[in-house]
């Protein structure tokens, strides 16, 4: 009986459609939008170095992570701070957008997650 139940569960997992949030095209679209916003934020900064500005403008259609990874060792601390600041702003916006989605979920690593108690 256990084997039949396991078989039915496996068949159900194979045949069921994944939820909408795992849609590959949607993730790619959101990533491109995020990279575009990050590039715009970096380019709007006034104290950006001309080299970084040129690299971002020349490779605007490419993956921004690759561009930043290639030149991250050549960047000065000011450029790194600008990138860090823009990332924080965008992650803050994303967190605000999705605040309601995760409202009722609990952190299962804390022992007091069901009662809302504070850690001692």
C-alpha positions in Angstrom: 0.0 0.0 0.0 2.9 2.3 0.8 4.4 1.8 -2.6 1.1 2.6 -4.4 0.7 5.8 -2.3 4.3 6.8 -3.1 3.7 6.1 -6.8 0.5 8.3 -6.8 2.3 11.1 -5.1 5.2 11.0 -7.6 2.8 11.0 -10.6 0.9 14.0 -9.1 4.2 15.9 -8.7 5.1 15.1 -12.3 1.8 16.1 -13.8 1.0 19.2 -11.7 1.9 22.6 -13.1 4.4 24.6 -11.0 3.1 27.8 -9.4 3.2 31.1 -11.3 6.1 32.4 -9.3 8.4 29.9 -10.8 7.7 31.0 -14.4 11.1 31.2 -16.1 10.1 34.1 -18.5 8.8 36.1 -15.6 12.0 35.7 -13.6 14.1 36.7 -16.6 11.9 39.8 -17.1 12.2 40.8 -13.5 15.9 40.3 -13.5 16.3 42.5 -16.6 14.1 45.1 -15.0 16.1 45.0 -11.8 19.4 45.3 -13.8 18.0 48.2 -15.8 17.0 50.0 -12.6 20.4 49.4 -11.0 22.2 50.7 -14.1 20.1 53.8 -14.1 20.7 54.4 -10.4 24.5 54.0 -10.9 24.5 56.3 -13.9 22.5 59.0 -12.1 25.0 59.2 -9.4 27.2 62.3 -9.8 30.4 61.0 -8.2 30.7 58.0 -10.5 34.1 57.4 -12.2 34.1 58.0 -16.0 35.5 54.4 -16.5 32.6 52.7 -14.8 30.1 55.0 -16.5 31.6 54.2 -19.9 31.5 50.4 -19.2 27.9 50.5 -18.1 26.8 52.6 -21.0 28.7 50.5 -23.6 27.3 47.2 -22.2 23.8 48.3 -21.3 22.2 45.3 -23.1 24.5 42.7 -21.5 24.2 41.2 -18.1 25.1 43.9 -15.6 26.6 41.3 -13.2 29.2 40.3 -15.7 30.1 43.9 -16.4 30.5 44.7 -12.7 32.3 41.5 -12.0 34.9 42.2 -14.7 35.7 45.7 -13.4 35.1 45.3 -9.7 38.8 44.9 -8.9 39.6 48.1 -10.8 36.9 50.2 -9.1 37.8 52.6 -6.3 35.9 52.7 -3.0 33.6 55.5 -4.1 32.3 53.4 -7.0 31.8 50.4 -4.8 29.9 52.5 -2.3 27.7 53.9 -5.1 26.9 50.3 -6.3 26.2 49.2 -2.7 23.9 52.2 -2.1 21.9 51.5 -5.3 21.6 47.8 -4.5 20.3 48.7 -1.0 17.7 51.1 -2.5 16.4 48.5 -5.0 16.3 45.7 -2.4 14.4 48.1 -0.2 11.8 48.8 -2.9 11.5 45.0 -3.6 11.0 44.3 0.1 8.2 47.0 0.2 6.5 45.5 -2.9 6.5 42.0 -1.4 5.8 42.9 2.2 2.2 41.5 2.2 3.3 38.3 0.6 5.4 37.1 3.5 3.4 38.7 6.3 1.9 35.4 7.6 5.0 33.3 7.2 7.1 32.5 10.2 10.8 32.0 10.6 11.0 28.4 11.7 14.6 28.8 13.0 13.4 30.8 16.0 11.8 28.8 18.9 9.1 31.4 19.6 7.7 32.0 16.1 4.1 31.0 16.7 3.4 33.3 19.7 5.3 36.3 18.5 7.5 36.3 21.6 10.9 37.9 21.6 14.1 36.0 22.1 15.5 36.1 25.6 
